[in-house]
Amino acid sequence: MTEFAARLLYLLAAAVARLPWSWLSRLGDALARGVARRDRRESRVTRRNMEIIHPELSASQREALHDAILRTTARQVLETLRLWTRPHAKNLQLLRAQHGVELFDAALASGRGLIVAAPHYGNWELLNQWLAAKTPLAVLYAPPDSKVGEAFLNLVRAAPGSDAERVTQVRADGPAAVRQLLKLLKDGGVVGILPDQQPKRGDGEFAPFFGRPALTMSLLTRLAARTGATVLYAYCERVAEDGSEPAFELHIEPAAPEVASPDPQVAVAALNAGIERIARRDPTQYQWTYKRFSLQPDDANPYSPDCY
């Protein structure tokens, strides 16, 4: 039943994705207005995040940013349906430029292992497809709460015309995952990690993020310290929409050496500094619908109770 439900979702996603992009972009804008008008959780979380990271802005400035983030987020959801249900080679044609690929190629050639830190910025599903076209890799992921949702993700990421056989999905579920990633990196392999997912308390360190303490995963930095693997940031930034398709530019950038520091607080602070620099390029392309600051050193949850 789970697989059947996932296939039905895939067929629905494929049907929606076949609509012209001009229609989908207008649909996304309408969805964003509906989320804001109904004051849905995503709207409340985004508004609170803007209050947290931009206290210097006026209320009207924060509200304008809030509206732009919801609009971009809604468009990205529909954009991702297209990426999931079309041949990956066609999707990669949306990349107008590729920056820093020589860093990626050099890291592969070194044989030291490569950790790709991919923040929730731009379209990370397009990035996954670019990575899979370049090299076999393992991707660490936190499974959705829904079994149908997880089956759907596995289905779309193995769509026809993809390089799914080159991607090993590793569930973030404890020591077994860490051992698998360590072995792969020590053998010179490639690991992709979303570095800005809030871990459970005890599985990370607090470090500044937009001036606020954020519990940050220490797994990536520990892997770098133990294996000597190269750490590169990577993201696909949306640069234009011409009415028929969105367009992107790929960016590969080096992480600071401190990311591999044996001092965990130094390491995660360096990791967050890189993520923040990317997120500041265009705040509307970062995932501000996420409760990034819900765990705090003093246990005061800034989202409670009105963002739940």
MIROTOR-424911 format. One record per residue: residue in one letter; chain; y negated, x, z of N, C-alpha, C, CB in turn. Coordinates in steps of 0.2 Angstrom, whole numbers, plus 5000, padded with zeros to 4 digits. Last residue first. Glycine has a CB too. Layout:
<pts>
  residu  chaine  n_py  n_px  n_pz  ca_py  ca_px  ca_pz  c_py  c_px  c_pz  cb_py  cb_px  cb_pz
       a       A     Y     X     Z      Y      X      Z     Y     X     Z      Y      X      Z
...
</pts>
This chain:
<pts>
  residu  chaine  n_py  n_px  n_pz  ca_py  ca_px  ca_pz  c_py  c_px  c_pz  cb_py  cb_px  cb_pz
       y       A  4866  5017  5081   4873   5016   5081  4875  5009  5080   4877   5018   5088
       c       A  4853  5020  5084   4856   5022   5078  4863  5021  5077   4854   5030   5077
       d       A  4849  5016  5097   4847   5012   5091  4850  5014  5084   4840   5012   5091
       p       A  4851  5023  5109   4857   5018   5106  4855  5015  5100   4858   5013   5111
       s       A  4854  5039  5101   4857   5033   5106  4851  5029  5109   4861   5036   5111
       y       A  4850  5050  5095   4851   5044   5091  4853  5038  5095   4857   5045   5086
       p       A  4849  5060  5104   4842   5057   5101  4843  5051  5097   4839   5062   5097
       n       A  4857  5062  5118   4858   5060   5111  4852  5057  5109   4865   5055   5111
       a       A  4858  5074  5130   4854   5069   5128  4855  5068  5120   4846   5070   5130
       d       A  4865  5085  5134   4869   5079   5133  4865  5073  5131   4873   5077   5139
       d       A  4859  5097  5133   4858   5093   5139  4861  5086  5139   4850   5092   5140
       p       A  4863  5102  5121   4865   5106   5127  4864  5102  5133   4861   5112   5127
       q       A  4869  5088  5111   4864   5093   5113  4866  5096  5119   4858   5089   5114
       l       A  4875  5079  5097   4877   5083   5103  4872  5088  5105   4884   5087   5101
       s       A  4867  5075  5086   4870   5070   5092  4872  5073  5098   4875   5065   5089
       f       A  4861  5080  5075   4859   5082   5082  4862  5078  5088   4851   5083   5082
       r       A  4865  5074  5064   4866   5081   5064  4865  5083  5071   4862   5085   5059
       k       A  4870  5061  5057   4868   5062   5064  4869  5069  5066   4871   5057   5069
       y       A  4865  5059  5041   4870   5061   5045  4867  5063  5052   4874   5067   5042
       t       A  4856  5057  5031   4859   5051   5034  4864  5052  5039   4862   5046   5028
       w       A  4852  5069  5026   4848   5067   5032  4851  5060  5034   4841   5066   5031
       q       A  4857  5079  5016   4861   5073   5019  4858  5072  5026   4868   5075   5020
       y       A  4845  5084  5004   4849   5085   5010  4852  5079  5013   4845   5090   5015
       q       A  4836  5080  4995   4842   5081   4992  4847  5083  4998   4842   5087   4987
       t       A  4823  5079  5001   4827   5073   4999  4834  5074  4996   4822   5069   4993
       p       A  4819  5092  5003   4822   5088   5009  4826  5082  5007   4817   5087   5014
       d       A  4821  5105  4994   4819   5098   4993  4823  5094  4998   4822   5096   4985
       r       A  4821  5117  5002   4819   5117   4995  4817  5110  4992   4825   5120   4991
       r       A  4826  5115  5014   4819   5115   5014  4816  5115  5006   4815   5120   5018
       a       A  4839  5118  5013   4837   5111   5014  4830  5110  5013   4839   5109   5021
       i       A  4839  5132  5012   4841   5128   5006  4838  5121  5007   4848   5128   5006
       r       A  4835  5135  5025   4831   5138   5020  4832  5134  5013   4832   5145   5018
       e       A  4845  5130  5033   4839   5127   5033  4834  5129  5027   4835   5129   5040
       i       A  4855  5139  5029   4856   5132   5027  4849  5128  5027   4861   5128   5032
       g       A  4851  5151  5035   4852   5150   5028  4852  5143  5025   4858   5154   5026
       a       A  4850  5147  5048   4844   5149   5045  4845  5149  5037   4842   5156   5047
       n       A  4864  5145  5051   4859   5139   5051  4853  5141  5047   4858   5137   5058
       l       A  4868  5158  5051   4871   5153   5046  4866  5148  5045   4878   5151   5049
       a       A  4861  5164  5061   4860   5167   5054  4863  5161  5049   4863   5173   5053
       a       A  4867  5157  5072   4860   5156   5070  4858  5159  5063   4856   5161   5076
       v       A  4880  5161  5071   4878   5154   5069  4871  5153  5068   4881   5149   5074
       a       A  4878  5175  5075   4881   5173   5068  4879  5166  5066   4889   5174   5069
       v       A  4873  5174  5088   4869   5178   5082  4871  5175  5075   4870   5186   5083
       q       A  4883  5168  5094   4877   5165   5094  4872  5168  5088   4873   5165   5100
       p       A  4894  5177  5093   4894   5171   5090  4888  5167  5089   4899   5166   5093
       d       A  4894  5193  5088   4891   5189   5093  4890  5182  5090   4884   5192   5095
       p       A  4899  5200  5077   4904   5198   5082  4901  5194  5088   4907   5204   5085
       s       A  4892  5193  5062   4891   5197   5068  4897  5195  5073   4884   5195   5071
       a       A  4892  5188  5049   4898   5190   5051  4897  5194  5058   4901   5195   5046
       v       A  4878  5184  5048   4883   5179   5048  4890  5181  5050   4884   5176   5041
       e       A  4871  5196  5046   4872   5193   5053  4877  5188  5054   4866   5191   5056
       p       A  4869  5197  5033   4874   5201   5036  4876  5198  5043   4873   5208   5036
       a       A  4865  5181  5025   4863   5187   5029  4869  5191  5032   4858   5185   5035
       a       A  4873  5177  5009   4871   5176   5016  4869  5182  5020   4878   5173   5020
       p       A  4866  5176  4993   4870   5180   4998  4868  5177  5005   4868   5187   4997
       e       A  4869  5162  4982   4865   5166   4986  4868  5170  4991   4859   5162   4988
       i       A  4869  5153  4967   4873   5157   4972  4869  5162  4975   4879   5160   4968
       h       A  4866  5137  4960   4863   5143   4964  4868  5146  4968   4857   5141   4968
       l       A  4864  5127  4946   4869   5130   4951  4865  5136  4954   4875   5132   4947
       e       A  4855  5113  4942   4855   5120   4942  4860  5123  4947   4848   5124   4942
       f       A  4856  5098  4933   4857   5102   4939  4856  5109  4937   4864   5101   4942
       a       A  4852  5081  4929   4853   5088   4927  4853  5092  4933   4848   5090   4921
       p       A  4858  5064  4924   4855   5069   4929  4856  5076  4926   4857   5068   4936
       e       A  4856  5055  4909   4860   5059   4913  4856  5063  4918   4864   5064   4909
       s       A  4847  5047  4903   4854   5046   4901  4858  5050  4906   4855   5049   4894
       g       A  4835  5050  4909   4836   5043   4907  4843  5042  4905   4831   5041   4901
       d       A  4834  5063  4914   4831   5062   4907  4832  5055  4905   4833   5067   4902
       e       A  4831  5071  4928   4834   5065   4926  4831  5063  4919   4835   5059   4931
       a       A  4832  5087  4937   4829   5082   4932  4834  5076  4931   4827   5085   4925
       v       A  4838  5094  4946   4832   5096   4944  4828  5091  4939   4833   5103   4940
       r       A  4849  5096  4960   4847   5091   4955  4839  5093  4953   4847   5084   4957
       e       A  4859  5110  4963   4852   5107   4964  4850  5102  4959   4847   5112   4966
       c       A  4873  5115  4970   4870   5112   4963  4864  5108  4965   4876   5108   4960
       y       A  4876  5130  4979   4874   5123   4979  4872  5121  4972   4868   5121   4984
       a       A  4881  5142  4991   4882   5139   4984  4880  5132  4984   4889   5140   4981
       y       A  4881  5158  4999   4879   5151   4999  4880  5148  4992   4872   5149   5002
       l       A  4894  5169  5003   4889   5167   4999  4887  5159  5000   4891   5168   4991
       v       A  4902  5182  5011   4899   5175   5012  4894  5174  5007   4897   5174   5020
       t       A  4916  5192  5009   4909   5191   5007  4908  5184  5009   4908   5193   5000
       a       A  4927  5196  5023   4925   5193   5017  4918  5192  5016   4929   5186   5017
       g       A  4931  5202  5035   4927   5206   5031  4925  5203  5024   4929   5213   5030
       t       A  4939  5195  5044   4942   5197   5037  4938  5202  5033   4944   5191   5033
       r       A  4932  5192  5055   4939   5195   5056  4942  5197  5050   4943   5189   5059
       a       A  4919  5188  5051   4920   5193   5056  4927  5196  5056   4918   5192   5063
       a       A  4923  5176  5044   4919   5182   5040  4920  5188  5045   4912   5180   5039
       l       A  4929  5168  5053   4933   5171   5048  4930  5177  5044   4934   5165   5043
       r       A  4918  5166  5061   4923   5170   5064  4928  5173  5058   4927   5165   5069
       t       A  4910  5159  5053   4907   5165   5055  4913  5170  5058   4901   5165   5060
       l       A  4917  5147  5052   4915   5151   5046  4914  5158  5048   4910   5148   5042
       l       A  4918  5143  5065   4924   5144   5061  4922  5149  5055   4928   5138   5059
       s       A  4908  5138  5072   4909   5145   5072  4915  5147  5068   4910   5147   5079
       m       A  4897  5125  5068   4904   5127   5068  4903  5135  5068   4907   5125   5061
       t       A  4884  5120  5079   4886   5123   5073  4893  5126  5073   4881   5128   5071
       l       A  4873  5109  5086   4880   5112   5087  4883  5114  5080   4885   5107   5091
       a       A  4856  5113  5087   4862   5110   5083  4868  5113  5084   4860   5109   5075
       p       A  4840  5112  5094   4847   5115   5094  4852  5110  5090   4849   5115   5102
       r       A  4827  5113  5082   4831   5109   5087  4838  5112  5087   4831   5101   5084
       g       A  4821  5119  5071   4817   5119   5077  4821  5115  5083   4811   5117   5077
       f       A  4830  5118  5060   4823   5114   5060  4820  5114  5067   4824   5107   5057
       f       A  4840  5123  5072   4841   5120   5065  4834  5116  5064   4847   5116   5063
       p       A  4847  5136  5082   4841   5132   5080  4843  5129  5073   4835   5136   5080
       a       A  4863  5132  5089   4859   5137   5086  4853  5133  5083   4862   5141   5080
       f       A  4878  5132  5099   4871   5129   5098  4867  5134  5095   4868   5126   5104
       e       A  4894  5133  5092   4889   5136   5096  4882  5132  5094   4888   5144   5095
       g       A  4911  5126  5093   4905   5129   5089  4900  5131  5094   4902   5124   5085
       d       A  4920  5119  5099   4922   5122   5093  4916  5125  5089   4926   5117   5089
       g       A  4914  5113  5110   4919   5118   5111  4921  5121  5105   4925   5115   5115
       r       A  4913  5097  5102   4910   5102   5108  4916  5106  5110   4907   5098   5114
       k       A  4917  5097  5085   4918   5095   5092  4915  5100  5097   4925   5093   5093
       p       A  4904  5101  5073   4910   5101   5076  4911  5098  5082   4913   5109   5077
       q       A  4895  5094  5060   4895   5095   5067  4902  5095  5070   4890   5090   5071
       q       A  4893  5103  5045   4897   5097   5048  4897  5099  5056   4904   5096   5045
       d       A  4889  5114  5038   4884   5110   5042  4887  5103  5045   4878   5108   5038
       p       A  4897  5120  5029   4895   5124   5035  4891  5120  5040   4892   5130   5034
       l       A  4911  5117  5020   4904   5114   5021  4902  5116  5028   4905   5106   5021
       i       A  4919  5130  5012   4918   5127   5018  4911  5124  5018   4918   5132   5024
       g       A  4931  5138  5002   4925   5134   5002  4925  5130  5009   4925   5129   4996
       v       A  4938  5154  4999   4938   5148   5004  4932  5144  5003   4940   5150   5011
       v       A  4949  5164  4990   4942   5161   4990  4943  5155  4994   4939   5159   4983
       g       A  4958  5180  4993   4957   5173   4990  4950  5171  4992   4962   5168   4993
       g       A  4963  5192  4998   4958   5192   4993  4956  5185  4990   4960   5197   4988
       d       A  4971  5191  5009   4974   5192   5003  4969  5192  4997   4980   5187   5001
       k       A  4962  5187  5019   4965   5193   5019  4969  5195  5013   4970   5194   5025
       l       A  4961  5173  5015   4955   5178   5014  4958  5185  5014   4950   5177   5020
       l       A  4974  5168  5018   4971   5168   5011  4965  5173  5010   4969   5161   5009
       k       A  4975  5170  5031   4979   5173   5027  4976  5174  5020   4986   5170   5027
       l       A  4964  5162  5036   4964   5169   5037  4969  5173  5032   4966   5170   5045
       l       A  4969  5149  5032   4962   5152   5029  4962  5159  5030   4956   5149   5032
       q       A  4980  5148  5040   4981   5147   5033  4975  5150  5029   4981   5140   5030
       r       A  4975  5148  5053   4979   5153   5051  4980  5154  5043   4986   5152   5054
       v       A  4967  5137  5053   4964   5143   5053  4968  5149  5051   4962   5145   5061
       a       A  4976  5127  5052   4972   5128   5046  4968  5134  5047   4966   5122   5047
       a       A  4983  5128  5064   4987   5129   5058  4982  5131  5052   4991   5123   5056
       p       A  4973  5125  5074   4975   5132   5073  4979  5133  5066   4980   5135   5078
       g       A  4965  5111  5066   4967   5115   5072  4969  5122  5069   4972   5112   5075
       d       A  4961  5103  5055   4965   5100   5060  4968  5105  5065   4970   5096   5058
       a       A  4955  5101  5041   4952   5104   5047  4955  5101  5053   4944   5104   5047
       r       A  4966  5103  5028   4963   5098   5033  4961  5102  5039   4969   5093   5035
       v       A  4963  5109  5013   4966   5111   5019  4962  5107  5024   4964   5119   5021
       q       A  4968  5109  4996   4965   5105   5001  4967  5107  5008   4965   5097   5000
       t       A  4967  5120  4984   4971   5118   4989  4967  5115  4995   4975   5125   4992
       v       A  4965  5120  4967   4962   5119   4973  4967  5117  4978   4956   5113   4972
       r       A  4971  5120  4955   4969   5127   4957  4965  5126  4964   4963   5129   4952
       e       A  4974  5108  4951   4980   5112   4953  4978  5119  4956   4985   5113   4947
       a       A  4962  5102  4947   4964   5101   4954  4970  5105  4956   4967   5094   4954
       d       A  4953  5103  4937   4957   5109   4938  4960  5108  4945   4952   5115   4938
       s       A  4954  5088  4926   4951   5092   4931  4955  5099  4932   4951   5088   4938
       g       A  4959  5080  4917   4954   5084   4915  4951  5089  4920   4949   5080   4911
       p       A  4961  5066  4929   4963   5069   4923  4957  5074  4920   4965   5064   4917
       a       A  4958  5070  4946   4957   5066   4940  4959  5070  4934   4950   5063   4940
       a       A  4959  5074  4959   4964   5077   4955  4964  5073  4948   4971   5076   4958
       r       A  4949  5068  4966   4948   5076   4965  4954  5079  4961   4948   5079   4972
       v       A  4953  5055  4966   4947   5057   4962  4947  5065  4961   4941   5054   4965
       l       A  4964  5057  4976   4965   5054   4969  4959  5056  4964   4966   5047   4969
       n       A  4958  5061  4987   4963   5065   4984  4964  5063  4977   4970   5065   4988
       l       A  4950  5050  4990   4947   5056   4988  4952  5061  4985   4944   5059   4995
       f       A  4960  5040  4992   4955   5039   4986  4952  5046  4985   4950   5034   4988
       a       A  4966  5045  5003   4970   5044   4997  4965  5044  4991   4975   5038   4998
       e       A  4955  5043  5012   4958   5050   5011  4962  5050  5004   4962   5052   5017
       g       A  4954  5029  5012   4948   5033   5010  4950  5040  5008   4943   5034   5015
       v       A  4966  5025  5017   4964   5023   5010  4959  5028  5008   4962   5016   5010
       k       A  4964  5030  5030   4969   5033   5026  4968  5031  5019   4976   5030   5028
       s       A  4948  5033  5037   4953   5028   5034  4958  5032  5030   4948   5024   5029
       d       A  4941  5044  5042   4945   5040   5047  4950  5035  5043   4941   5036   5051
       p       A  4943  5058  5031   4940   5052   5033  4945  5048  5038   4939   5047   5027
       p       A  4946  5075  5036   4948   5069   5033  4945  5063  5035   4956   5068   5034
       a       A  4936  5089  5032   4938   5084   5038  4940  5077  5035   4931   5083   5042
       y       A  4942  5103  5023   4939   5096   5023  4941  5093  5030   4940   5092   5017
       l       A  4941  5118  5014   4942   5115   5021  4939  5108  5021   4939   5120   5026
       v       A  4949  5123  5000   4943   5119   5002  4945  5116  5009   4941   5114   4997
       a       A  4954  5137  4991   4956   5133   4996  4949  5130  4999   4960   5136   5002
       l       A  4956  5141  4974   4952   5142   4980  4955  5137  4985   4945   5141   4979
       p       A  4955  5149  4958   4959   5146   4963  4956  5146  4970   4966   5148   4963
       t       A  4940  5149  4948   4945   5152   4952  4949  5148  4956   4942   5158   4956
       k       A  4931  5141  4940   4931   5148   4940  4937  5152  4943   4925   5150   4944
       a       A  4934  5128  4941   4934   5131   4935  4934  5138  4934   4929   5128   4930
       a       A  4932  5127  4955   4939   5126   4953  4939  5129  4945   4941   5119   4953
       l       A  4918  5128  4955   4922   5133   4958  4929  5133  4956   4922   5132   4966
       w       A  4914  5116  4948   4912   5123   4945  4917  5128  4948   4905   5124   4946
       q       A  4919  5106  4957   4922   5107   4950  4920  5113  4947   4919   5101   4946
       n       A  4911  5109  4968   4918   5110   4969  4921  5110  4962   4921   5103   4972
       l       A  4898  5105  4962   4900   5112   4964  4907  5113  4965   4896   5114   4971
       l       A  4900  5092  4962   4899   5096   4955  4901  5103  4957   4892   5095   4952
       e       A  4900  5089  4975   4906   5088   4971  4906  5091  4964   4907   5080   4970
       w       A  4888  5092  4980   4893   5097   4981  4899  5095  4978   4894   5097   4989
       n       A  4872  5091  4974   4879   5087   4973  4884  5092  4974   4879   5084   4966
       g       A  4860  5094  4987   4862   5092   4980  4868  5089  4979   4862   5099   4976
       y       A  4869  5098  5001   4863   5098   4998  4864  5098  4990   4859   5105   4999
       h       A  4877  5102  5013   4877   5096   5010  4870  5095  5007   4878   5090   5016
       p       A  4882  5120  5009   4879   5114   5013  4879  5108  5009   4871   5116   5014
       a       A  4895  5130  5007   4892   5124   5003  4888  5119  5007   4897   5121   4998
       a       A  4900  5145  5007   4896   5141   5011  4892  5136  5007   4892   5144   5017
       v       A  4914  5153  5002   4908   5150   4999  4906  5144  5004   4910   5146   4993
       i       A  4920  5169  5005   4919   5162   5009  4913  5159  5005   4918   5163   5016
       l       A  4932  5179  4999   4926   5176   4998  4925  5170  5001   4924   5175   4990
       g       A  4940  5195  4998   4940   5188   5000  4933  5186  5000   4942   5188   5008
       r       A  4940  5208  4993   4939   5207   5000  4940  5200  5003   4933   5210   5002
       g       A  4940  5210  4979   4947   5209   4982  4946  5208  4990   4951   5214   4980
       s       A  4930  5211  4970   4930   5216   4976  4937  5216  4979   4925   5215   4981
       a       A  4929  5201  4961   4932   5207   4959  4933  5212  4965   4927   5210   4954
       l       A  4923  5191  4969   4929   5190   4967  4933  5197  4965   4930   5185   4961
       a       A  4910  5197  4970   4914   5196   4976  4921  5195  4974   4911   5190   4980
       a       A  4906  5197  4957   4907   5203   4960  4911  5203  4967   4900   5207   4962
       d       A  4905  5183  4954   4910   5187   4951  4911  5194  4954   4907   5189   4944
       f       A  4894  5180  4963   4901   5177   4964  4906  5181  4960   4901   5170   4961
       l       A  4884  5188  4958   4886   5189   4965  4893  5186  4966   4881   5186   4970
       e       A  4883  5182  4945   4885   5189   4946  4887  5191  4953   4880   5194   4943
       v       A  4877  5170  4948   4884   5170   4946  4887  5177  4947   4886   5167   4939
       g       A  4864  5168  4950   4868   5172   4955  4875  5172  4954   4866   5169   4962
       h       A  4862  5152  4942   4859   5158   4945  4863  5161  4950   4852   5156   4949
       q       A  4862  5143  4928   4867   5146   4933  4864  5152  4936   4874   5147   4931
       a       A  4856  5128  4921   4856   5135   4922  4860  5137  4928   4848   5137   4924
       r       A  4861  5115  4919   4856   5118   4914  4855  5125  4915   4849   5115   4915
       l       A  4875  5106  4920   4872   5112   4923  4867  5115  4918   4877   5117   4925
       l       A  4882  5097  4913   4875   5095   4916  4872  5100  4919   4877   5089   4921
       q       A  4894  5102  4909   4888   5102   4904  4881  5100  4907   4890   5098   4898
       l       A  4902  5098  4919   4899   5105   4920  4894  5106  4914   4904   5110   4919
       n       A  4907  5086  4914   4902   5086   4920  4898  5093  4920   4906   5085   4927
       k       A  4916  5090  4905   4910   5086   4903  4904  5086  4908   4911   5079   4901
       a       A  4925  5096  4912   4922   5100   4907  4915  5097  4905   4926   5101   4901
       h       A  4930  5085  4920   4926   5090   4923  4922  5095  4918   4930   5095   4928
       p       A  4930  5069  4914   4933   5076   4913  4928  5081  4916   4934   5077   4906
       r       A  4926  5057  4927   4925   5060   4920  4928  5066  4920   4917   5060   4918
       t       A  4926  5053  4940   4930   5049   4935  4929  5051  4928   4928   5041   4936
       w       A  4917  5060  4948   4924   5059   4950  4928  5057  4944   4924   5055   4956
       l       A  4905  5059  4941   4908   5065   4942  4915  5065  4943   4904   5070   4947
       r       A  4902  5045  4944   4903   5047   4937  4907  5054  4937   4896   5048   4934
       l       A  4901  5045  4958   4907   5041   4955  4908  5043  4947   4905   5034   4955
       t       A  4890  5053  4959   4896   5056   4961  4902  5052  4958   4897   5056   4968
       e       A  4880  5044  4956   4881   5050   4952  4888  5053  4953   4875   5055   4953
       l       A  4881  5035  4966   4883   5033   4960  4884  5038  4955   4878   5028   4957
       v       A  4876  5044  4977   4883   5041   4977  4885  5038  4970   4882   5034   4982
       q       A  4864  5047  4972   4869   5052   4972  4876  5049  4973   4868   5057   4978
       r       A  4856  5036  4974   4858   5038   4967  4863  5043  4967   4851   5041   4964
       a       A  4856  5036  4988   4860   5031   4984  4861  5033  4977   4855   5024   4984
       t       A  4849  5048  4990   4856   5047   4993  4859  5042  4989   4855   5046   5000
       t       A  4836  5045  4984   4840   5050   4981  4848  5050  4984   4837   5057   4984
       r       A  4833  5034  4993   4833   5033   4986  4838  5038  4982   4826   5033   4982
       l       A  4832  5040  5005   4837   5035   5004  4838  5033  4997   4834   5028   5007
       i       A  4822  5049  5003   4829   5052   5005  4834  5046  5003   4829   5054   5012
       a       A  4811  5041  5001   4813   5045   4995  4820  5048  4997   4808   5051   4995
       d       A  4810  5035  5013   4811   5031   5008  4814  5035  5002   4805   5027   5005
       h       A  4807  5046  5021   4812   5042   5023  4814  5038  5017   4811   5038   5029
       l       A  4794  5050  5016   4800   5054   5015  4807  5051  5016   4799   5060   5020
       a       A  4787  5039  5020   4787   5040   5013  4793  5045  5012   4781   5043   5010
       e       A  4788  5041  5034   4791   5035   5031  4792  5036  5023   4787   5028   5032
       r       A  4781  5052  5036   4788   5052   5037  4791  5046  5034   4789   5052   5045
       q       A  4768  5048  5032   4771   5053   5028  4779  5053  5030   4768   5060   5030
       s       A  4766  5038  5042   4766   5036   5035  4769  5041  5031   4759   5034   5033
       a       A  4765  5046  5054   4771   5041   5053  4771  5039  5046   4769   5035   5057
       s       A  4762  5063  5049   4760   5056   5052  4766  5052  5050   4754   5054   5048
       l       A  4771  5078  5055   4769   5073   5050  4767  5067  5053   4775   5072   5045
       e       A  4776  5085  5065   4769   5086   5063  4767  5082  5058   4769   5094   5061
       p       A  4789  5082  5067   4785   5079   5072  4777  5080  5070   4786   5082   5079
       h       A  4801  5083  5058   4795   5084   5056  4790  5080  5061   4794   5081   5049
       i       A  4814  5082  5065   4812   5089   5061  4805  5089  5059   4817   5089   5055
       i       A  4813  5070  5071   4815   5076   5075  4813  5082  5071   4823   5076   5075
       e       A  4809  5061  5062   4805   5061   5068  4807  5068  5072   4806   5055   5073
       m       A  4819  5062  5053   4812   5064   5051  4808  5065  5057   4809   5059   5046
       n       A  4829  5056  5061   4830   5064   5059  4823  5066  5056   4835   5065   5053
       r       A  4825  5043  5061   4826   5047   5067  4826  5055  5066   4832   5045   5072
       r       A  4827  5040  5048   4820   5039   5051  4820  5043  5057   4819   5032   5052
       t       A  4841  5041  5046   4836   5045   5042  4829  5045  5045   4836   5043   5035
       v       A  4845  5031  5055   4847   5039   5056  4842  5043  5052   4854   5040   5054
       r       A  4841  5020  5049   4838   5022   5056  4840  5029  5057   4842   5017   5061
       s       A  4848  5020  5037   4840   5020   5037  4838  5022  5044   4838   5013   5035
       e       A  4861  5019  5041   4859   5025   5037  4851  5026  5037   4861   5025   5030
       r       A  4861  5006  5047   4862   5013   5051  4859  5019  5047   4869   5014   5053
       r       A  4848  4996  5040   4855   4998   5041  4855  5005  5045   4859   4999   5034
       d       A  4837  4988  5038   4837   4992   5043  4844  4994  5045   4833   4989   5049
       r       A  4835  4980  5027   4840   4977   5032  4840  4982  5038   4847   4976   5029
       r       A  4827  4988  5020   4824   4982   5021  4829  4979  5027   4824   4977   5015
       a       A  4835  5000  5017   4829   5000   5021  4827  4994  5024   4823   5004   5017
       v       A  4845  4994  5009   4847   4998   5016  4841  4998  5020   4850   5005   5014
       g       A  4837  4990  4999   4841   4985   5003  4843  4988  5009   4847   4983   4999
       r       A  4833  5001  4993   4828   4997   4996  4831  4992  5000   4824   4993   4990
       a       A  4845  5007  4989   4841   5010   4994  4836  5006  4997   4837   5016   4991
       l       A  4849  4998  4979   4853   4999   4985  4849  5002  4991   4859   5003   4984
       a       A  4839  5000  4970   4839   4994   4973  4843  4994  4979   4842   4989   4968
       d       A  4842  5013  4966   4835   5012   4969  4835  5005  4973   4830   5012   4964
       g       A  4854  5011  4960   4854   5015   4966  4847  5014  4970   4854   5023   4965
       l       A  4851  5004  4949   4855   5001   4954  4854  5005  4961   4862   5000   4952
       r       A  4843  5013  4942   4840   5007   4945  4844  5004  4950   4838   5002   4939
       s       A  4854  5022  4940   4848   5024   4944  4844  5018  4947   4844   5029   4940
       l       A  4862  5014  4932   4865   5016   4938  4859  5019  4943   4870   5022   4938
       w       A  4854  5012  4920   4856   5006   4925  4858  5009  4932   4862   5002   4921
       s       A  4854  5025  4916   4847   5022   4917  4849  5016  4922   4844   5020   4911
       w       A  4867  5028  4914   4864   5031   4919  4857  5028  4921   4863   5039   4918
       p       A  4877  5014  4909   4872   5019   4907  4869  5022  4914   4867   5016   4903
       l       A  4894  5013  4917   4887   5010   4915  4882  5016  4913   4884   5006   4922
       r       A  4905  5019  4921   4904   5019   4914  4897  5016  4912   4909   5015   4911
       a       A  4905  5018  4935   4903   5024   4932  4902  5024  4925   4907   5030   4934
       v       A  4912  5006  4937   4905   5006   4938  4902  5012  4935   4903   5007   4946
       a       A  4925  5010  4933   4921   5004   4929  4914  5005  4930   4924   4997   4931
       a       A  4928  5019  4942   4927   5021   4935  4924  5016  4931   4934   5022   4932
       a       A  4928  5012  4954   4923   5017   4953  4922  5019  4946   4925   5023   4957
       l       A  4939  5003  4951   4932   5000   4952  4927  5006  4951   4932   4997   4959
       l       A  4949  5013  4950   4948   5009   4944  4941  5006  4945   4953   5003   4943
       y       A  4949  5017  4964   4947   5022   4958  4945  5018  4952   4953   5027   4957
       l       A  4953  5006  4970   4946   5009   4972  4944  5013  4966   4945   5013   4978
       l       A  4966  5005  4966   4961   5000   4964  4954  5002  4965   4962   4994   4969
       r       A  4971  5017  4971   4970   5017   4964  4966  5011  4962   4977   5016   4961
       a       A  4970  5014  4985   4966   5019   4983  4965  5019  4975   4969   5026   4985
       a       A  4979  5003  4986   4972   5002   4987  4968  5008  4984   4971   5001   4995
       f       A  4991  5011  4983   4989   5006   4978  4982  5004  4979   4993   4999   4979
       e       A  4992  5020  4993   4991   5022   4987  4988  5017  4982   4997   5026   4984
       t       A  4994  5010  5004   4988   5014   5004  4987  5017  4997   4989   5020   5009
       m       A  5006  5004  5000   5000   5000   5000  4994  5004  5000   5000   4995   5006
</pts>
